[in-house]
Amino acid sequence: MAQIHAIKRASADAKYRQMTGQPIRPLILRLCIPAVISNLVTTAYNLTDTFFIGRLGTAQSGAIGIAFSIMTVLQAIGFFFGNGAGNSMSRELGKQNNERASKLLAIGFTGAVSCGLVVAVLGLLTLRPLVVALGSTSTIAPYAVQYLTPILVAAPCVCGSFALNGLLRYQGQSAFGMTGLVSGALLNFLLAPLFIFVLDLGIFGAGLATGICQTMSFLILTTLSRKLGVIRLSSRDCRPDVLLMREIAGGGLPSLIRQGAGSIATTCVNIAANPFGDAAIAGMAIVMRIMLGANSVIVGLGQGFQPVCGYNYGAGKYDRVKEAYWFCVRLSTVVLVVLGALIWAFAPQLVEIFRSDPAVVEVGVAALHFQCVTVALNGVNMMGNMSTQTMGKTGVASFLAVCRMGLFLAPAVLILPHFLGVLGVEMAQSVSDVLSFAVTVPFQRRILRELSRD
């Protein structure tokens, strides 16, 4: 037992030296590449289903947009516990308090799986009225129910896999998190067309494939966390601890708000698009998936930044925190400019990949062009939110989290269509991005000045 403890301690000490001593830029790049791949894989789950379901019909494509709200809730739960425990865990590792970090890991994992079970039960009991409340038309609702049923059955594993991916990442083990998600995604590429077309299960087959693959990712991530983490997942550390649970809740609140607001905003988009028919809902659903892919690259960069920020903030090395922040802001802005230009140029072709209906393409291209104009602002928006969350500044991080998808987008998408018709739905996200940028900049300037003084 003493020998095992000594090995774990040596592993934690080596990681501490790496995170607080190695040059910032190559360190972040090494950590962010697996995180970017993990996020693109998560997007690939959605895009795979969107692509194959688009072959079935416009109503089925619209069902994906409705289901996106539920998937966002499951992600929100996983991110709440994964980021909430992970933020504190990385700071404790920076202080070399490894025993406390181990308890945070175990409690965060247990909380995610338990809450996923609750969502599964409640969702399955209320699924039909739920999809109607989320904006389904009478033609879309049956397909949304079919698609979501197997995904909700797998909800505990979905929440657990998102949480474990974050918990491994905050230890500086992004590659292990990537391994679990990529394995599930590769299986999904095989199972989705098999279930949809060969076994003739239609949209239910797409949901079944996603549920099976998320469960496989969960099993792989659980094994990796128990065997290969800097600190190991252990059932002995799962006992409830009020102080640690409160700390996890505070650290995870910005993620919960960010993802929860995203779910609300998606629902508002569906409701706003509903009067314009299935094509409008389907077009906006496709746009959300495409832009999710672009933004997931920046989220991955931020996730590579967060463990570096947490370790060095916990160790009191604020100059390294600032250096990492500015490197990520500059890099993410350049990447988004390039992605925005590419998406603008190929917008019609991108939408037609998923659905060639002219009405769907018209809505999708217009919305993509609007979002390409402002997408570069999200580098500042995202890094500001992630840095304040990792530093434990819960109030500021929570406020910034709710701005882009909740405080600004939801009202914009509900108000603008009354004056501009479907154009208001298409441009609402860009309006939200500009307003979020205007709010984020002053907060970040103040926090960076505080770090300079410290």
Secondary structure, DSSP 8 states (H G I E B T S, - for coil): -HHHHHHHHHHHHHHHHHHHHS-HHHHHHHHHHHHHHHHHHHHHHHHHHHHHHHTT-HHHHHHHHHHHHHHHHHHHHHHHHHHHHHHHHHHHHHTT-HHHHHHHHHHHHHHHHHHHHHHHHHHHHTHHHHHHHTT--TTTHHHHHHHHHHHHHTHHHHHHHHHHHHHHHHTT-HHHHHHHHHHHHHHHHHHHHIIIIIS--HHHHHHHHHHHHHHHHHHHHHHHHHHHSSS---GGG-S--HHHHHHHHHHHHHHHHHHHHHHHHHHHHHHHHGGG-HHHHHHHHHHHHHHHHHHHHHHHHHHHHHHHHHHHHHTT-HHHHHHHHHHHHHHHHHHHHHHHHHHHHTHHHHHHHH---HHHHHHHHHHHHHHHHHGGGHHHHHHHHHHHHHTT-HHHHHHHHHIIIIIIHHHHHHHHHHHHTHHHHHHHHHHHHHHHHHHHHHHHHHHHHHHHH-
